Amino acid sequence: MKVNDVVCFVYGNALRFGRVKRFVKENGWLFAEVNWIKDEAYREAVKWEKKLGRDSEFRKLYRIDYLMKIDVDHLQRVVEALSV
């Protein structure tokens, strides 16, 4: 994984996609800051959880082992095939 790679992260029922902005190493772990795209479902999920009294927060850094690198061309072909 490198800067500008497209990644995916699943948060509850929210499927998030974004580009890696930078990496940070803390306590032996490598984290990525991601610029999320069209991220309304995640933001609404966090707001709902806060309403329910859960300790949810908008995170800036994600451990890279929680992120999935995405092949955008392959994903586009799959989505097009599903749209038929």
PDB file with SEQRES, HELIX, SHEET and CRYST1 records, atoms N, CA, C and O in Angstrom:
SEQRES   1 A   84  MET LYS VAL ASN ASP VAL VAL CYS PHE VAL TYR GLY ASN          
SEQRES   2 A   84  ALA LEU ARG PHE GLY ARG VAL LYS ARG PHE VAL LYS GLU          
SEQRES   3 A   84  ASN GLY TRP LEU PHE ALA GLU VAL ASN TRP ILE LYS ASP          
SEQRES   4 A   84  GLU ALA TYR ARG GLU ALA VAL LYS TRP GLU LYS LYS LEU          
SEQRES   5 A   84  GLY ARG ASP SER GLU PHE ARG LYS LEU TYR ARG ILE ASP          
SEQRES   6 A   84  TYR LEU MET LYS ILE ASP VAL ASP HIS LEU GLN ARG VAL          
SEQRES   7 A   84  VAL GLU ALA LEU SER VAL                                      
HELIX    1 AA1 GLU A   40  LYS A   51  1                                  12    
HELIX    2 AA2 ILE A   64  TYR A   66  5                                   3    
HELIX    3 AA3 VAL A   72  LEU A   82  1                                  11    
SHEET    1 AA1 5 LEU A  61  ARG A  63  0                                        
SHEET    2 AA1 5 TRP A  29  ILE A  37 -1                                        
SHEET    3 AA1 5 ALA A  14  GLU A  26 -1                                        
SHEET    4 AA1 5 VAL A   6  TYR A  11 -1                                        
SHEET    5 AA1 5 MET A  68  LYS A  69 -1                                        
CRYST1    1.000    1.000    1.000  90.00  90.00  90.00 P 1           1          
ATOM      1  N   MET A   1       0.853  -1.177   0.000  1.00  0.00           N  
ATOM      2  CA  MET A   1       0.000   0.000   0.000  1.00  0.00           C  
ATOM      3  C   MET A   1       0.895   1.235   0.000  1.00  0.00           C  
ATOM      4  O   MET A   1       1.920   1.296   0.680  1.00  0.00           O  
ATOM      5  N   LYS A   2       0.459   2.229  -0.804  1.00  0.00           N  
ATOM      6  CA  LYS A   2       1.241   3.452  -0.882  1.00  0.00           C  
ATOM      7  C   LYS A   2       0.304   4.662  -0.971  1.00  0.00           C  
ATOM      8  O   LYS A   2      -0.906   4.508  -1.140  1.00  0.00           O  
ATOM      9  N   VAL A   3       0.870   5.852  -0.857  1.00  0.00           N  
ATOM     10  CA  VAL A   3       0.095   7.084  -0.960  1.00  0.00           C  
ATOM     11  C   VAL A   3      -0.620   7.106  -2.318  1.00  0.00           C  
ATOM     12  O   VAL A   3      -0.040   6.731  -3.337  1.00  0.00           O  
ATOM     13  N   ASN A   4      -1.865   7.543  -2.320  1.00  0.00           N  
ATOM     14  CA  ASN A   4      -2.765   7.638  -3.473  1.00  0.00           C  
ATOM     15  C   ASN A   4      -3.431   6.332  -3.856  1.00  0.00           C  
ATOM     16  O   ASN A   4      -4.264   6.325  -4.762  1.00  0.00           O  
ATOM     17  N   ASP A   5      -3.099   5.222  -3.204  1.00  0.00           N  
ATOM     18  CA  ASP A   5      -3.820   3.980  -3.462  1.00  0.00           C  
ATOM     19  C   ASP A   5      -5.264   4.145  -3.026  1.00  0.00           C  
ATOM     20  O   ASP A   5      -5.556   4.848  -2.059  1.00  0.00           O  
ATOM     21  N   VAL A   6      -6.169   3.486  -3.750  1.00  0.00           N  
ATOM     22  CA  VAL A   6      -7.576   3.469  -3.380  1.00  0.00           C  
ATOM     23  C   VAL A   6      -7.773   2.320  -2.396  1.00  0.00           C  
ATOM     24  O   VAL A   6      -7.311   1.202  -2.622  1.00  0.00           O  
ATOM     25  N   VAL A   7      -8.471   2.619  -1.297  1.00  0.00           N  
ATOM     26  CA  VAL A   7      -8.699   1.631  -0.262  1.00  0.00           C  
ATOM     27  C   VAL A   7     -10.183   1.590   0.099  1.00  0.00           C  
ATOM     28  O   VAL A   7     -10.954   2.491  -0.232  1.00  0.00           O  
ATOM     29  N   CYS A   8     -10.550   0.511   0.791  1.00  0.00           N  
ATOM     30  CA  CYS A   8     -11.918   0.313   1.239  1.00  0.00           C  
ATOM     31  C   CYS A   8     -11.875  -0.046   2.732  1.00  0.00           C  
ATOM     32  O   CYS A   8     -10.932  -0.678   3.208  1.00  0.00           O  
ATOM     33  N   PHE A   9     -12.908   0.369   3.443  1.00  0.00           N  
ATOM     34  CA  PHE A   9     -13.049   0.055   4.861  1.00  0.00           C  
ATOM     35  C   PHE A   9     -14.532  -0.161   5.132  1.00  0.00           C  
ATOM     36  O   PHE A   9     -15.366   0.630   4.690  1.00  0.00           O  
ATOM     37  N   VAL A  10     -14.864  -1.221   5.853  1.00  0.00           N  
ATOM     38  CA  VAL A  10     -16.262  -1.498   6.183  1.00  0.00           C  
ATOM     39  C   VAL A  10     -16.515  -1.056   7.613  1.00  0.00           C  
ATOM     40  O   VAL A  10     -15.812  -1.465   8.537  1.00  0.00           O  
ATOM     41  N   TYR A  11     -17.533  -0.209   7.784  1.00  0.00           N  
ATOM     42  CA  TYR A  11     -17.930   0.265   9.107  1.00  0.00           C  
ATOM     43  C   TYR A  11     -19.422  -0.034   9.257  1.00  0.00           C  
ATOM     44  O   TYR A  11     -20.258   0.688   8.715  1.00  0.00           O  
ATOM     45  N   GLY A  12     -19.754  -1.089   9.987  1.00  0.00           N  
ATOM     46  CA  GLY A  12     -21.150  -1.504  10.083  1.00  0.00           C  
ATOM     47  C   GLY A  12     -21.659  -1.852   8.700  1.00  0.00           C  
ATOM     48  O   GLY A  12     -21.124  -2.745   8.043  1.00  0.00           O  
ATOM     49  N   ASN A  13     -22.690  -1.153   8.257  1.00  0.00           N  
ATOM     50  CA  ASN A  13     -23.221  -1.349   6.905  1.00  0.00           C  
ATOM     51  C   ASN A  13     -22.691  -0.321   5.916  1.00  0.00           C  
ATOM     52  O   ASN A  13     -23.118  -0.300   4.762  1.00  0.00           O  
ATOM     53  N   ALA A  14     -21.784   0.517   6.343  1.00  0.00           N  
ATOM     54  CA  ALA A  14     -21.236   1.561   5.475  1.00  0.00           C  
ATOM     55  C   ALA A  14     -19.959   1.045   4.805  1.00  0.00           C  
ATOM     56  O   ALA A  14     -18.988   0.694   5.475  1.00  0.00           O  
ATOM     57  N   LEU A  15     -19.982   1.008   3.488  1.00  0.00           N  
ATOM     58  CA  LEU A  15     -18.817   0.628   2.705  1.00  0.00           C  
ATOM     59  C   LEU A  15     -18.130   1.916   2.278  1.00  0.00           C  
ATOM     60  O   LEU A  15     -18.683   2.700   1.507  1.00  0.00           O  
ATOM     61  N   ARG A  16     -16.921   2.128   2.785  1.00  0.00           N  
ATOM     62  CA  ARG A  16     -16.215   3.391   2.570  1.00  0.00           C  
ATOM     63  C   ARG A  16     -15.087   3.204   1.564  1.00  0.00           C  
ATOM     64  O   ARG A  16     -14.368   2.206   1.596  1.00  0.00           O  
ATOM     65  N   PHE A  17     -14.943   4.178   0.670  1.00  0.00           N  
ATOM     66  CA  PHE A  17     -13.857   4.170  -0.303  1.00  0.00           C  
ATOM     67  C   PHE A  17     -13.110   5.491  -0.209  1.00  0.00           C  
ATOM     68  O   PHE A  17     -13.713   6.539   0.021  1.00  0.00           O  
ATOM     69  N   GLY A  18     -11.795   5.436  -0.388  1.00  0.00           N  
ATOM     70  CA  GLY A  18     -11.009   6.651  -0.354  1.00  0.00           C  
ATOM     71  C   GLY A  18      -9.611   6.417  -0.875  1.00  0.00           C  
ATOM     72  O   GLY A  18      -9.264   5.318  -1.308  1.00  0.00           O  
ATOM     73  N   ARG A  19      -8.800   7.489  -0.825  1.00  0.00           N  
ATOM     74  CA  ARG A  19      -7.397   7.425  -1.246  1.00  0.00           C  
ATOM     75  C   ARG A  19      -6.500   7.693  -0.046  1.00  0.00           C  
ATOM     76  O   ARG A  19      -6.773   8.566   0.778  1.00  0.00           O  
ATOM     77  N   VAL A  20      -5.431   6.924   0.029  1.00  0.00           N  
ATOM     78  CA  VAL A  20      -4.463   7.102   1.113  1.00  0.00           C  
ATOM     79  C   VAL A  20      -3.775   8.451   0.944  1.00  0.00           C  
ATOM     80  O   VAL A  20      -3.243   8.762  -0.122  1.00  0.00           O  
ATOM     81  N   LYS A  21      -3.793   9.247   2.011  1.00  0.00           N  
ATOM     82  CA  LYS A  21      -3.180  10.572   2.001  1.00  0.00           C  
ATOM     83  C   LYS A  21      -1.749  10.525   2.527  1.00  0.00           C  
ATOM     84  O   LYS A  21      -0.844  11.125   1.946  1.00  0.00           O  
ATOM     85  N   ARG A  22      -1.551   9.804   3.634  1.00  0.00           N  
ATOM     86  CA  ARG A  22      -0.212   9.716   4.229  1.00  0.00           C  
ATOM     87  C   ARG A  22      -0.189   8.556   5.219  1.00  0.00           C  
ATOM     88  O   ARG A  22      -1.228   7.987   5.555  1.00  0.00           O  
ATOM     89  N   PHE A  23       1.017   8.216   5.680  1.00  0.00           N  
ATOM     90  CA  PHE A  23       1.197   7.156   6.663  1.00  0.00           C  
ATOM     91  C   PHE A  23       1.816   7.722   7.929  1.00  0.00           C  
ATOM     92  O   PHE A  23       2.587   8.681   7.886  1.00  0.00           O  
ATOM     93  N   VAL A  24       1.467   7.114   9.061  1.00  0.00           N  
ATOM     94  CA  VAL A  24       2.005   7.504  10.359  1.00  0.00           C  
ATOM     95  C   VAL A  24       2.338   6.223  11.115  1.00  0.00           C  
ATOM     96  O   VAL A  24       1.534   5.291  11.139  1.00  0.00           O  
ATOM     97  N   LYS A  25       3.512   6.170  11.730  1.00  0.00           N  
ATOM     98  CA  LYS A  25       3.887   5.007  12.532  1.00  0.00           C  
ATOM     99  C   LYS A  25       3.774   5.376  14.006  1.00  0.00           C  
ATOM    100  O   LYS A  25       4.368   6.355  14.457  1.00  0.00           O  
ATOM    101  N   GLU A  26       3.004   4.578  14.756  1.00  0.00           N  
ATOM    102  CA  GLU A  26       2.821   4.804  16.194  1.00  0.00           C  
ATOM    103  C   GLU A  26       2.864   3.471  16.925  1.00  0.00           C  
ATOM    104  O   GLU A  26       2.180   2.522  16.542  1.00  0.00           O  
ATOM    105  N   ASN A  27       3.663   3.404  17.969  1.00  0.00           N  
ATOM    106  CA  ASN A  27       3.733   2.214  18.822  1.00  0.00           C  
ATOM    107  C   ASN A  27       3.922   0.923  18.025  1.00  0.00           C  
ATOM    108  O   ASN A  27       3.353  -0.115  18.365  1.00  0.00           O  
ATOM    109  N   GLY A  28       4.714   0.996  16.978  1.00  0.00           N  
ATOM    110  CA  GLY A  28       5.002  -0.187  16.179  1.00  0.00           C  
ATOM    111  C   GLY A  28       3.958  -0.511  15.122  1.00  0.00           C  
ATOM    112  O   GLY A  28       4.130  -1.466  14.365  1.00  0.00           O  
ATOM    113  N   TRP A  29       2.880   0.265  15.052  1.00  0.00           N  
ATOM    114  CA  TRP A  29       1.822   0.043  14.068  1.00  0.00           C  
ATOM    115  C   TRP A  29       1.909   1.107  12.976  1.00  0.00           C  
ATOM    116  O   TRP A  29       2.287   2.249  13.236  1.00  0.00           O  
ATOM    117  N   LEU A  30       1.555   0.718  11.752  1.00  0.00           N  
ATOM    118  CA  LEU A  30       1.502   1.663  10.650  1.00  0.00           C  
ATOM    119  C   LEU A  30       0.043   2.028  10.395  1.00  0.00           C  
ATOM    120  O   LEU A  30      -0.799   1.155  10.187  1.00  0.00           O  
ATOM    121  N   PHE A  31      -0.242   3.322  10.415  1.00  0.00           N  
ATOM    122  CA  PHE A  31      -1.585   3.851  10.201  1.00  0.00           C  
ATOM    123  C   PHE A  31      -1.601   4.659   8.915  1.00  0.00           C  
ATOM    124  O   PHE A  31      -0.576   5.190   8.487  1.00  0.00           O  
ATOM    125  N   ALA A  32      -2.790   4.746   8.297  1.00  0.00           N  
ATOM    126  CA  ALA A  32      -2.961   5.567   7.111  1.00  0.00           C  
ATOM    127  C   ALA A  32      -4.036   6.610   7.381  1.00  0.00           C  
ATOM    128  O   ALA A  32      -5.053   6.327   8.016  1.00  0.00           O  
ATOM    129  N   GLU A  33      -3.795   7.815   6.892  1.00  0.00           N  
ATOM    130  CA  GLU A  33      -4.840   8.824   6.850  1.00  0.00           C  
ATOM    131  C   GLU A  33      -5.446   8.729   5.456  1.00  0.00           C  
ATOM    132  O   GLU A  33      -4.726   8.694   4.458  1.00  0.00           O  
ATOM    133  N   VAL A  34      -6.766   8.689   5.394  1.00  0.00           N  
ATOM    134  CA  VAL A  34      -7.454   8.454   4.131  1.00  0.00           C  
ATOM    135  C   VAL A  34      -8.399   9.608   3.823  1.00  0.00           C  
ATOM    136  O   VAL A  34      -9.108  10.092   4.706  1.00  0.00           O  
ATOM    137  N   ASN A  35      -8.406  10.044   2.574  1.00  0.00           N  
ATOM    138  CA  ASN A  35      -9.400  11.009   2.106  1.00  0.00           C  
ATOM    139  C   ASN A  35     -10.595  10.198   1.599  1.00  0.00           C  
ATOM    140  O   ASN A  35     -10.570   9.669   0.488  1.00  0.00           O  
ATOM    141  N   TRP A  36     -11.638  10.108   2.422  1.00  0.00           N  
ATOM    142  CA  TRP A  36     -12.823   9.328   2.077  1.00  0.00           C  
ATOM    143  C   TRP A  36     -13.676  10.082   1.071  1.00  0.00           C  
ATOM    144  O   TRP A  36     -13.767  11.309   1.112  1.00  0.00           O  
ATOM    145  N   ILE A  37     -14.301   9.334   0.167  1.00  0.00           N  
ATOM    146  CA  ILE A  37     -15.092   9.910  -0.909  1.00  0.00           C  
ATOM    147  C   ILE A  37     -16.558   9.519  -0.729  1.00  0.00           C  
ATOM    148  O   ILE A  37     -16.874   8.361  -0.454  1.00  0.00           O  
ATOM    149  N   LYS A  38     -17.455  10.507  -0.888  1.00  0.00           N  
ATOM    150  CA  LYS A  38     -18.896  10.268  -0.756  1.00  0.00           C  
ATOM    151  C   LYS A  38     -19.175   9.443   0.488  1.00  0.00           C  
ATOM    152  O   LYS A  38     -19.687   8.327   0.407  1.00  0.00           O  
ATOM    153  N   ASP A  39     -18.836   9.997   1.621  1.00  0.00           N  
ATOM    154  CA  ASP A  39     -18.798   9.274   2.891  1.00  0.00           C  
ATOM    155  C   ASP A  39     -20.013   9.547   3.788  1.00  0.00           C  
ATOM    156  O   ASP A  39     -19.928   9.405   5.008  1.00  0.00           O  
ATOM    157  N   GLU A  40     -21.129   9.935   3.190  1.00  0.00           N  
ATOM    158  CA  GLU A  40     -22.297  10.311   3.974  1.00  0.00           C  
ATOM    159  C   GLU A  40     -22.831   9.161   4.827  1.00  0.00           C  
ATOM    160  O   GLU A  40     -23.248   9.384   5.964  1.00  0.00           O  
ATOM    161  N   ALA A  41     -22.824   7.927   4.294  1.00  0.00           N  
ATOM    162  CA  ALA A  41     -23.360   6.780   5.044  1.00  0.00           C  
ATOM    163  C   ALA A  41     -22.588   6.581   6.349  1.00  0.00           C  
ATOM    164  O   ALA A  41     -23.189   6.297   7.385  1.00  0.00           O  
ATOM    165  N   TYR A  42     -21.266   6.729   6.306  1.00  0.00           N  
ATOM    166  CA  TYR A  42     -20.457   6.597   7.519  1.00  0.00           C  
ATOM    167  C   TYR A  42     -20.778   7.708   8.511  1.00  0.00           C  
ATOM    168  O   TYR A  42     -20.965   7.455   9.701  1.00  0.00           O  
ATOM    169  N   ARG A  43     -20.838   8.922   8.019  1.00  0.00           N  
ATOM    170  CA  ARG A  43     -21.109  10.058   8.911  1.00  0.00           C  
ATOM    171  C   ARG A  43     -22.474   9.917   9.590  1.00  0.00           C  
ATOM    172  O   ARG A  43     -22.616  10.220  10.774  1.00  0.00           O  
ATOM    173  N   GLU A  44     -23.460   9.466   8.847  1.00  0.00           N  
ATOM    174  CA  GLU A  44     -24.789   9.252   9.422  1.00  0.00           C  
ATOM    175  C   GLU A  44     -24.759   8.111  10.444  1.00  0.00           C  
ATOM    176  O   GLU A  44     -25.421   8.194  11.479  1.00  0.00           O  
ATOM    177  N   ALA A  45     -24.006   7.058  10.166  1.00  0.00           N  
ATOM    178  CA  ALA A  45     -23.904   5.934  11.101  1.00  0.00           C  
ATOM    179  C   ALA A  45     -23.283   6.376  12.423  1.00  0.00           C  
ATOM    180  O   ALA A  45     -23.754   5.983  13.490  1.00  0.00           O  
ATOM    181  N   VAL A  46     -22.236   7.184  12.360  1.00  0.00           N  
ATOM    182  CA  VAL A  46     -21.587   7.664  13.588  1.00  0.00           C  
ATOM    183  C   VAL A  46     -22.535   8.572  14.366  1.00  0.00           C  
ATOM    184  O   VAL A  46     -22.618   8.479  15.591  1.00  0.00           O  
ATOM    185  N   LYS A  47     -23.250   9.449  13.662  1.00  0.00           N  
ATOM    186  CA  LYS A  47     -24.214  10.325  14.340  1.00  0.00           C  
ATOM    187  C   LYS A  47     -25.288   9.505  15.046  1.00  0.00           C  
ATOM    188  O   LYS A  47     -25.655   9.803  16.183  1.00  0.00           O  
ATOM    189  N   TRP A  48     -25.795   8.469  14.371  1.00  0.00           N  
ATOM    190  CA  TRP A  48     -26.824   7.608  14.948  1.00  0.00           C  
ATOM    191  C   TRP A  48     -26.293   6.898  16.200  1.00  0.00           C  
ATOM    192  O   TRP A  48     -26.985   6.825  17.216  1.00  0.00           O  
ATOM    193  N   GLU A  49     -25.080   6.385  16.122  1.00  0.00           N  
ATOM    194  CA  GLU A  49     -24.495   5.696  17.274  1.00  0.00           C  
ATOM    195  C   GLU A  49     -24.329   6.646  18.455  1.00  0.00           C  
ATOM    196  O   GLU A  49     -24.553   6.257  19.601  1.00  0.00           O  
ATOM    197  N   LYS A  50     -23.938   7.884  18.185  1.00  0.00           N  
ATOM    198  CA  LYS A  50     -23.816   8.875  19.262  1.00  0.00           C  
ATOM    199  C   LYS A  50     -25.177   9.136  19.896  1.00  0.00           C  
ATOM    200  O   LYS A  50     -25.276   9.283  21.114  1.00  0.00           O  
ATOM    201  N   LYS A  51     -26.238   9.194  19.066  1.00  0.00           N  
ATOM    202  CA  LYS A  51     -27.594   9.384  19.584  1.00  0.00           C  
ATOM    203  C   LYS A  51     -27.991   8.247  20.516  1.00  0.00           C  
ATOM    204  O   LYS A  51     -28.710   8.446  21.495  1.00  0.00           O  
ATOM    205  N   LEU A  52     -27.507   7.051  20.191  1.00  0.00           N  
ATOM    206  CA  LEU A  52     -27.816   5.871  21.009  1.00  0.00           C  
ATOM    207  C   LEU A  52     -26.944   5.790  22.255  1.00  0.00           C  
ATOM    208  O   LEU A  52     -27.101   4.877  23.066  1.00  0.00           O  
ATOM    209  N   GLY A  53     -26.026   6.740  22.411  1.00  0.00           N  
ATOM    210  CA  GLY A  53     -25.171   6.774  23.589  1.00  0.00           C  
ATOM    211  C   GLY A  53     -23.869   6.015  23.452  1.00  0.00           C  
ATOM    212  O   GLY A  53     -23.143   5.842  24.431  1.00  0.00           O  
ATOM    213  N   ARG A  54     -23.569   5.566  22.259  1.00  0.00           N  
ATOM    214  CA  ARG A  54     -22.305   4.855  22.040  1.00  0.00           C  
ATOM    215  C   ARG A  54     -21.168   5.851  21.909  1.00  0.00           C  
ATOM    216  O   ARG A  54     -21.374   7.012  21.557  1.00  0.00           O  
ATOM    217  N   ASP A  55     -19.975   5.381  22.195  1.00  0.00           N  
ATOM    218  CA  ASP A  55     -18.781   6.234  22.171  1.00  0.00           C  
ATOM    219  C   ASP A  55     -18.137   6.210  20.783  1.00  0.00           C  
ATOM    220  O   ASP A  55     -16.974   5.831  20.644  1.00  0.00           O  
ATOM    221  N   SER A  56     -18.888   6.611  19.764  1.00  0.00           N  
ATOM    222  CA  SER A  56     -18.369   6.636  18.393  1.00  0.00           C  
ATOM    223  C   SER A  56     -17.689   7.966  18.123  1.00  0.00           C  
ATOM    224  O   SER A  56     -18.017   8.986  18.729  1.00  0.00           O  
ATOM    225  N   GLU A  57     -16.739   7.936  17.206  1.00  0.00           N  
ATOM    226  CA  GLU A  57     -16.029   9.160  16.847  1.00  0.00           C  
ATOM    227  C   GLU A  57     -15.580   9.090  15.400  1.00  0.00           C  
ATOM    228  O   GLU A  57     -15.455   8.006  14.831  1.00  0.00           O  
ATOM    229  N   PHE A  58     -15.339  10.238  14.816  1.00  0.00           N  
ATOM    230  CA  PHE A  58     -14.798  10.313  13.469  1.00  0.00           C  
ATOM    231  C   PHE A  58     -13.282  10.162  13.575  1.00  0.00           C  
ATOM    232  O   PHE A  58     -12.593  11.049  14.078  1.00  0.00           O  
ATOM    233  N   ARG A  59     -12.775   9.029  13.097  1.00  0.00           N  
ATOM    234  CA  ARG A  59     -11.344   8.775  13.195  1.00  0.00           C  
ATOM    235  C   ARG A  59     -10.608   9.385  12.010  1.00  0.00           C  
ATOM    236  O   ARG A  59     -11.162   9.527  10.920  1.00  0.00           O  
ATOM    237  N   LYS A  60      -9.346   9.742  12.244  1.00  0.00           N  
ATOM    238  CA  LYS A  60      -8.495  10.256  11.167  1.00  0.00           C  
ATOM    239  C   LYS A  60      -7.519   9.199  10.666  1.00  0.00           C  
ATOM    240  O   LYS A  60      -7.171   9.178   9.486  1.00  0.00           O  
ATOM    241  N   LEU A  61      -7.079   8.323  11.564  1.00  0.00           N  
ATOM    242  CA  LEU A  61      -6.058   7.334  11.205  1.00  0.00           C  
ATOM    243  C   LEU A  61      -6.621   5.920  11.336  1.00  0.00           C  
ATOM    244  O   LEU A  61      -7.378   5.616  12.258  1.00  0.00           O  
ATOM    245  N   TYR A  62      -6.229   5.064  10.389  1.00  0.00           N  
ATOM    246  CA  TYR A  62      -6.690   3.678  10.353  1.00  0.00           C  
ATOM    247  C   TYR A  62      -5.491   2.756  10.223  1.00  0.00           C  
ATOM    248  O   TYR A  62      -4.623   2.970   9.377  1.00  0.00           O  
ATOM    249  N   ARG A  63      -5.446   1.725  11.067  1.00  0.00           N  
ATOM    250  CA  ARG A  63      -4.376   0.740  10.920  1.00  0.00           C  
ATOM    251  C   ARG A  63      -4.465   0.135   9.533  1.00  0.00           C  
ATOM    252  O   ARG A  63      -5.553  -0.195   9.061  1.00  0.00           O  
ATOM    253  N   ILE A  64      -3.323  -0.009   8.882  1.00  0.00           N  
ATOM    254  CA  ILE A  64      -3.365  -0.450   7.485  1.00  0.00           C  
ATOM    255  C   ILE A  64      -3.881  -1.881   7.342  1.00  0.00           C  
ATOM    256  O   ILE A  64      -4.356  -2.250   6.268  1.00  0.00           O  
ATOM    257  N   ASP A  65      -3.799  -2.695   8.397  1.00  0.00           N  
ATOM    258  CA  ASP A  65      -4.331  -4.053   8.275  1.00  0.00           C  
ATOM    259  C   ASP A  65      -5.857  -4.071   8.314  1.00  0.00           C  
ATOM    260  O   ASP A  65      -6.457  -5.122   8.089  1.00  0.00           O  
ATOM    261  N   TYR A  66      -6.501  -2.938   8.595  1.00  0.00           N  
ATOM    262  CA  TYR A  66      -7.961  -2.826   8.544  1.00  0.00           C  
ATOM    263  C   TYR A  66      -8.443  -2.280   7.202  1.00  0.00           C  
ATOM    264  O   TYR A  66      -9.644  -2.259   6.934  1.00  0.00           O  
ATOM    265  N   LEU A  67      -7.519  -1.843   6.371  1.00  0.00           N  
ATOM    266  CA  LEU A  67      -7.869  -1.285   5.067  1.00  0.00           C  
ATOM    267  C   LEU A  67      -7.625  -2.311   3.975  1.00  0.00           C  
ATOM    268  O   LEU A  67      -6.692  -3.109   4.065  1.00  0.00           O  
ATOM    269  N   MET A  68      -8.464  -2.293   2.939  1.00  0.00           N  
ATOM    270  CA  MET A  68      -8.315  -3.190   1.811  1.00  0.00           C  
ATOM    271  C   MET A  68      -7.967  -2.367   0.579  1.00  0.00           C  
ATOM    272  O   MET A  68      -8.715  -1.471   0.190  1.00  0.00           O  
ATOM    273  N   LYS A  69      -6.828  -2.677  -0.031  1.00  0.00           N  
ATOM    274  CA  LYS A  69      -6.445  -1.993  -1.264  1.00  0.00           C  
ATOM    275  C   LYS A  69      -7.383  -2.453  -2.380  1.00  0.00           C  
ATOM    276  O   LYS A  69      -7.660  -3.644  -2.517  1.00  0.00           O  
ATOM    277  N   ILE A  70      -7.870  -1.493  -3.179  1.00  0.00           N  
ATOM    278  CA  ILE A  70      -8.870  -1.780  -4.205  1.00  0.00           C  
ATOM    279  C   ILE A  70      -8.275  -1.603  -5.596  1.00  0.00           C  
ATOM    280  O   ILE A  70      -7.585  -0.622  -5.873  1.00  0.00           O  
ATOM    281  N   ASP A  71      -8.557  -2.571  -6.463  1.00  0.00           N  
ATOM    282  CA  ASP A  71      -8.240  -2.464  -7.884  1.00  0.00           C  
ATOM    283  C   ASP A  71      -9.460  -1.812  -8.532  1.00  0.00           C  
ATOM    284  O   ASP A  71     -10.464  -2.483  -8.772  1.00  0.00           O  
ATOM    285  N   VAL A  72      -9.383  -0.522  -8.814  1.00  0.00           N  
ATOM    286  CA  VAL A  72     -10.519   0.255  -9.298  1.00  0.00           C  
ATOM    287  C   VAL A  72     -11.038  -0.295 -10.621  1.00  0.00           C  
ATOM    288  O   VAL A  72     -12.251  -0.370 -10.814  1.00  0.00           O  
ATOM    289  N   ASP A  73     -10.162  -0.677 -11.528  1.00  0.00           N  
ATOM    290  CA  ASP A  73     -10.608  -1.215 -12.825  1.00  0.00           C  
ATOM    291  C   ASP A  73     -11.434  -2.483 -12.630  1.00  0.00           C  
ATOM    292  O   ASP A  73     -12.486  -2.646 -13.249  1.00  0.00           O  
ATOM    293  N   HIS A  74     -10.960  -3.372 -11.777  1.00  0.00           N  
ATOM    294  CA  HIS A  74     -11.698  -4.611 -11.503  1.00  0.00           C  
ATOM    295  C   HIS A  74     -13.048  -4.300 -10.851  1.00  0.00           C  
ATOM    296  O   HIS A  74     -14.068  -4.874 -11.232  1.00  0.00           O  
ATOM    297  N   LEU A  75     -13.057  -3.400  -9.878  1.00  0.00           N  
ATOM    298  CA  LEU A  75     -14.302  -3.027  -9.207  1.00  0.00           C  
ATOM    299  C   LEU A  75     -15.297  -2.444 -10.201  1.00  0.00           C  
ATOM    300  O   LEU A  75     -16.486  -2.756 -10.138  1.00  0.00           O  
ATOM    301  N   GLN A  76     -14.834  -1.612 -11.104  1.00  0.00           N  
ATOM    302  CA  GLN A  76     -15.708  -1.007 -12.113  1.00  0.00           C  
ATOM    303  C   GLN A  76     -16.327  -2.086 -13.014  1.00  0.00           C  
ATOM    304  O   GLN A  76     -17.514  -2.027 -13.332  1.00  0.00           O  
ATOM    305  N   ARG A  77     -15.519  -3.066 -13.419  1.00  0.00           N  
ATOM    306  CA  ARG A  77     -16.041  -4.151 -14.256  1.00  0.00           C  
ATOM    307  C   ARG A  77     -17.098  -4.963 -13.514  1.00  0.00           C  
ATOM    308  O   ARG A  77     -18.113  -5.343 -14.097  1.00  0.00           O  
ATOM    309  N   VAL A  78     -16.863  -5.226 -12.243  1.00  0.00           N  
ATOM    310  CA  VAL A  78     -17.829  -5.980 -11.444  1.00  0.00           C  
ATOM    311  C   VAL A  78     -19.137  -5.221 -11.300  1.00  0.00           C  
ATOM    312  O   VAL A  78     -20.213  -5.797 -11.459  1.00  0.00           O  
ATOM    313  N   VAL A  79     -19.048  -3.932 -11.001  1.00  0.00           N  
ATOM    314  CA  VAL A  79     -20.253  -3.109 -10.842  1.00  0.00           C  
ATOM    315  C   VAL A  79     -21.019  -3.037 -12.159  1.00  0.00           C  
ATOM    316  O   VAL A  79     -22.246  -3.133 -12.168  1.00  0.00           O  
ATOM    317  N   GLU A  80     -20.318  -2.873 -13.249  1.00  0.00           N  
ATOM    318  CA  GLU A  80     -20.987  -2.855 -14.562  1.00  0.00           C  
ATOM    319  C   GLU A  80     -21.686  -4.182 -14.842  1.00  0.00           C  
ATOM    320  O   GLU A  80     -22.801  -4.188 -15.364  1.00  0.00           O  
ATOM    321  N   ALA A  81     -21.059  -5.293 -14.509  1.00  0.00           N  
ATOM    322  CA  ALA A  81     -21.665  -6.610 -14.721  1.00  0.00           C  
ATOM    323  C   ALA A  81     -22.917  -6.780 -13.860  1.00  0.00           C  
ATOM    324  O   ALA A  81     -23.886  -7.409 -14.284  1.00  0.00           O  
ATOM    325  N   LEU A  82     -22.893  -6.220 -12.658  1.00  0.00           N  
ATOM    326  CA  LEU A  82     -24.055  -6.311 -11.777  1.00  0.00           C  
ATOM    327  C   LEU A  82     -25.193  -5.432 -12.248  1.00  0.00           C  
ATOM    328  O   LEU A  82     -26.351  -5.698 -11.925  1.00  0.00           O  
ATOM    329  N   SER A  83     -24.892  -4.400 -13.000  1.00  0.00           N  
ATOM    330  CA  SER A  83     -25.895  -3.437 -13.447  1.00  0.00           C  
ATOM    331  C   SER A  83     -26.707  -3.925 -14.640  1.00  0.00           C  
ATOM    332  O   SER A  83     -27.697  -3.297 -15.016  1.00  0.00           O  
ATOM    333  N   VAL A  84     -26.297  -5.028 -15.231  1.00  0.00           N  
ATOM    334  CA  VAL A  84     -26.977  -5.536 -16.434  1.00  0.00           C  
ATOM    335  C   VAL A  84     -28.270  -6.208 -16.075  1.00  0.00           C  
ATOM    336  O   VAL A  84     -28.979  -6.695 -16.956  1.00  0.00           O  
TER     337      VAL A  84                                                      
END                                                                             
